[in-house]
Amino acid sequence: MSVSLEKLQRLRRQAGHEGAVSSPARLPPVHDPLPALRRMLGIRERAQASRVVRACDRALPGDEIAPGLLRLEEILPFAAVAPHIDGTFARTGMLSTANMLFFDTETTGLSGGTGTRAFMVGASDFVPGGLRVRQLLITHLSAEPAMLREFSRWLAEDTRLVSYNGRCYDAPLLAARYRLARQGTPLAGLEHLDLLFPTRRRYRGVWENCRLATIERRALGIVREDDLPGSEAPGAWLQYLRGGDAGLLRRVLQHNFQDVVTLAHLLLHLSGSAPSHGSGADAARCRETSDSGV
């Protein structure tokens, strides 16, 4: 049975209430938070996506010849080198250039010891048509044995190693890593010409120090720009291992590249077999690279 509004008012007056029956109170509208949440999440997702894009520069040059092991090779234009050069500067007789291997390592520290490892090995040698530069880089720790095996393939029984402070640092460090990897060290028994010692004999007291960067600039006329200090090389590699940017590690590759190119020029300079300045192509490459000397 329906009751009219007029009858309800009359009944309320009879009951002692005045005024009309008010309309039912309207409830406040229910707020839906989902659209706002969706908008907020969308903004965050776009911001995160933009950050990921900027942080994804992980590109490194070279060919992966084993899991986590990159190999780079390039032949630079280089003036023809005589088959033998005068070794008087090194207190020896004539030196054959055909079997020389200039080498340098980039390591996780400068103190040496069993806790220090080489994460990069660079080498150069004279080949028909120029100077061949080869580099090995490991991008995770498990690739170290593969790097050591590959480097051993670059050596022969008559190889003469040429370095700058490598007799005291690089060669012993590599020998220790070969032992820890249970691989026979291929460095044992090889002739080793360390250019640091004849360079010191000639230039000690002449210039401020005998760091490779100083000798390179003063004796060879090579000035490196955008130099990455050698002390930053371990950090650049560890940053990459932890998922960071590859920019600094690429600069370490360039630094190592120029080191082994400079060794070839320094050998010829000390022997009197070449002018102080490198070729135009090499000088141009030097301006793009960096150096950590000794």
NORSULDA-V737394 format. One record per pair of residues at least 12 apart in sequence whose C-alpha atoms are under 7 Angstrom apart, sorted by the first residue. I is the first residue (numbers start at 1). J is the second residue. D is the distance in whole Angstrom. If there is no record, write none. Layout:
i->{I | I}
j->{J | J}
d->{D | D}
This chain:
i->{9 | 55 | 56 | 57 | 57 | 58 | 58 | 59 | 60 | 60 | 66 | 67 | 68 | 68 | 68 | 68 | 69 | 69 | 69 | 69 | 69 | 69 | 70 | 70 | 70 | 71 | 71 | 71 | 72 | 72 | 72 | 73 | 73 | 73 | 74 | 74 | 74 | 75 | 75 | 75 | 75 | 76 | 76 | 76 | 77 | 77 | 77 | 77 | 78 | 78 | 78 | 79 | 83 | 83 | 83 | 84 | 84 | 85 | 85 | 86 | 87 | 89 | 89 | 89 | 90 | 98 | 99 | 99 | 99 | 100 | 100 | 100 | 100 | 100 | 101 | 101 | 101 | 101 | 101 | 101 | 101 | 102 | 102 | 102 | 102 | 102 | 102 | 102 | 102 | 102 | 103 | 103 | 103 | 103 | 103 | 103 | 104 | 104 | 104 | 104 | 104 | 104 | 105 | 105 | 105 | 105 | 105 | 106 | 106 | 106 | 106 | 107 | 107 | 107 | 108 | 109 | 112 | 114 | 117 | 119 | 119 | 120 | 120 | 120 | 121 | 121 | 121 | 122 | 122 | 122 | 122 | 122 | 122 | 123 | 123 | 124 | 124 | 139 | 140 | 145 | 148 | 152 | 157 | 159 | 160 | 160 | 160 | 161 | 161 | 161 | 162 | 162 | 162 | 163 | 163 | 163 | 163 | 164 | 164 | 164 | 165 | 165 | 166 | 167 | 175 | 211 | 211 | 212 | 212 | 213 | 213 | 213 | 219 | 220 | 220 | 221 | 221 | 222 | 222 | 223 | 223 | 224 | 224 | 224 | 224 | 224 | 225 | 225 | 225 | 225 | 226 | 226 | 227 | 227 | 227 | 228 | 228 | 228 | 229 | 229 | 230 | 230 | 233 | 236 | 236 | 237 | 254 | 254 | 255 | 255 | 255 | 258 | 258 | 259 | 265}
j->{21 | 245 | 245 | 245 | 246 | 245 | 246 | 246 | 246 | 250 | 146 | 143 | 138 | 139 | 140 | 143 | 136 | 137 | 138 | 139 | 143 | 147 | 136 | 137 | 138 | 135 | 136 | 137 | 134 | 135 | 136 | 133 | 134 | 135 | 132 | 133 | 134 | 130 | 131 | 132 | 133 | 130 | 131 | 132 | 129 | 130 | 131 | 281 | 130 | 131 | 279 | 130 | 96 | 97 | 98 | 96 | 97 | 271 | 273 | 271 | 271 | 198 | 270 | 271 | 198 | 126 | 158 | 159 | 160 | 125 | 159 | 160 | 161 | 162 | 123 | 124 | 125 | 159 | 160 | 161 | 162 | 123 | 124 | 125 | 161 | 162 | 163 | 260 | 263 | 264 | 122 | 123 | 124 | 162 | 163 | 260 | 121 | 122 | 123 | 163 | 170 | 260 | 118 | 120 | 121 | 122 | 170 | 118 | 119 | 120 | 121 | 119 | 120 | 234 | 234 | 234 | 173 | 176 | 177 | 137 | 138 | 136 | 137 | 138 | 135 | 136 | 137 | 134 | 135 | 136 | 256 | 257 | 260 | 135 | 260 | 260 | 261 | 241 | 241 | 181 | 178 | 186 | 190 | 190 | 190 | 191 | 192 | 191 | 192 | 193 | 192 | 193 | 194 | 193 | 194 | 195 | 263 | 194 | 195 | 196 | 194 | 196 | 194 | 194 | 187 | 293 | 294 | 293 | 294 | 291 | 292 | 293 | 276 | 276 | 277 | 276 | 277 | 283 | 286 | 286 | 287 | 286 | 287 | 288 | 289 | 290 | 287 | 288 | 289 | 290 | 289 | 290 | 289 | 290 | 291 | 251 | 290 | 291 | 291 | 292 | 291 | 292 | 252 | 248 | 249 | 249 | 289 | 290 | 289 | 290 | 291 | 286 | 289 | 291 | 278}
d->{6 | 6 | 7 | 5 | 6 | 6 | 5 | 6 | 7 | 7 | 7 | 7 | 6 | 5 | 6 | 5 | 7 | 6 | 5 | 6 | 6 | 7 | 6 | 5 | 6 | 6 | 5 | 7 | 6 | 5 | 7 | 6 | 4 | 7 | 6 | 5 | 7 | 6 | 5 | 4 | 6 | 5 | 5 | 6 | 7 | 5 | 7 | 7 | 4 | 6 | 7 | 7 | 6 | 5 | 6 | 4 | 6 | 7 | 7 | 6 | 6 | 6 | 6 | 6 | 6 | 7 | 7 | 5 | 6 | 6 | 6 | 5 | 6 | 7 | 6 | 6 | 5 | 7 | 6 | 5 | 6 | 5 | 5 | 6 | 6 | 5 | 6 | 6 | 6 | 7 | 6 | 4 | 7 | 6 | 6 | 6 | 6 | 5 | 7 | 7 | 7 | 6 | 6 | 6 | 5 | 6 | 6 | 6 | 6 | 5 | 6 | 6 | 7 | 6 | 5 | 6 | 7 | 7 | 7 | 6 | 6 | 5 | 5 | 7 | 6 | 5 | 7 | 6 | 4 | 6 | 6 | 7 | 7 | 6 | 6 | 6 | 7 | 7 | 6 | 6 | 7 | 6 | 7 | 6 | 6 | 5 | 6 | 6 | 5 | 6 | 6 | 5 | 6 | 7 | 5 | 6 | 7 | 5 | 5 | 5 | 6 | 6 | 6 | 6 | 7 | 5 | 4 | 4 | 6 | 6 | 7 | 5 | 6 | 5 | 5 | 7 | 6 | 7 | 7 | 7 | 6 | 6 | 5 | 7 | 6 | 6 | 5 | 6 | 7 | 7 | 7 | 6 | 7 | 4 | 6 | 7 | 5 | 6 | 7 | 5 | 7 | 4 | 6 | 5 | 5 | 6 | 5 | 6 | 5 | 4 | 5 | 6 | 6 | 7 | 7}
